[in-house]
Amino acid sequence: MMDMERVNAYMARVSASEKTTFTPVSPQLKVGLDLGTAYIVLAALDQEDNPIACEKQAASVLRDGVVVDYAGALRIVRELKEKLEKRVGTELTNCAIAMPAGTESSARTHQYVAEGAGFEVTAVLDEPSAANAIYQIENGVVVDIGGGTTGLAILRDGKVVEIEDEPTGGTHLTLVLAGNYHIPFQEAEAIKMDYARHKEIFPIVRPVVEKMATIVNRYVDKKETEAIYLCGGTCCLTGIETVFEKETGIKTIKPADPFLVTPAGIAKGCQL
């Protein structure tokens, strides 16, 4: 089972690094670039994987894990890189990138974005496996739900034996809310991110969450699966874990802050 106390303490520091720049134990920093459907995130760790600084920006330059606005993605990554470098006081050169499972064919475009911003890409990962660099589970399923996709990695004895991904994510929740309230997409997105309104909106978006759980159910062996471990921005939705547990019949675990798990895990995979 995942050491929840360790994960929550680590992720609290990652979250704090958005506003506080921590002092690294080493001069060279590892960077993780997470090109997401809803957000682009850059996370920096030192050589001992201590969180140092993190920057993020809302973006709509990807669709289902594929870059559809190269110029826009490049501009945002450059801006985030400059902000991070100003904060840490040094040039950031190496980074790791990650793809939703099953979209490895788009790795080249992700790499071009990173290189265009001035990075050397030293590792290419899949997102659920990157998340497990933080979770460190031996057996179970890591489910990464971002803006565009629901991806999963099945682990046995600490090794990934299967990765899958399907195009259902947080964007689909927002579209349902926009239709229900007859409001623009951005207004619906703001409602979705307002924790105070999660109880109100949950019955509206529950069918989409159930579909996400069905995707996972399709691939897991209930007899072999110890637990499901959630991460990704969409998993911030209050109560999402209860739906997964009900639909799959498998114990479902979510840390206090699932949003930055994958970016931090990508950074851990960066080679210096």
DAJO-V694893 format. One line per field, one symbol per residue. psi: psi as a letter, one per 30 degrees, with the letter a starting at -180 (. if undefined). A space follows every 50 residues. Layout:
psi=???
//
This chain:
psi=lkjeeeeeeefeeeeffefkjlklflekkkkkjjjleflkkkkklafggk kelkklkklhfljhgkkfieeeeeeeeeeeeeeeeeefglkkeklllllk kfhffgeeeeeeeeeffglkjfkjlkeeeeeffeehlekakkjjjaeflj lkkkkkhgkjfkklkkikaeeeeeeeeeeefhlleeeeeeeefjefgeee fefefeeeeeeeeeeeeffkjeffjelkjkllefffkkfeeeeeeeefgk kkkkleifegeeeeeeeffkk.
//
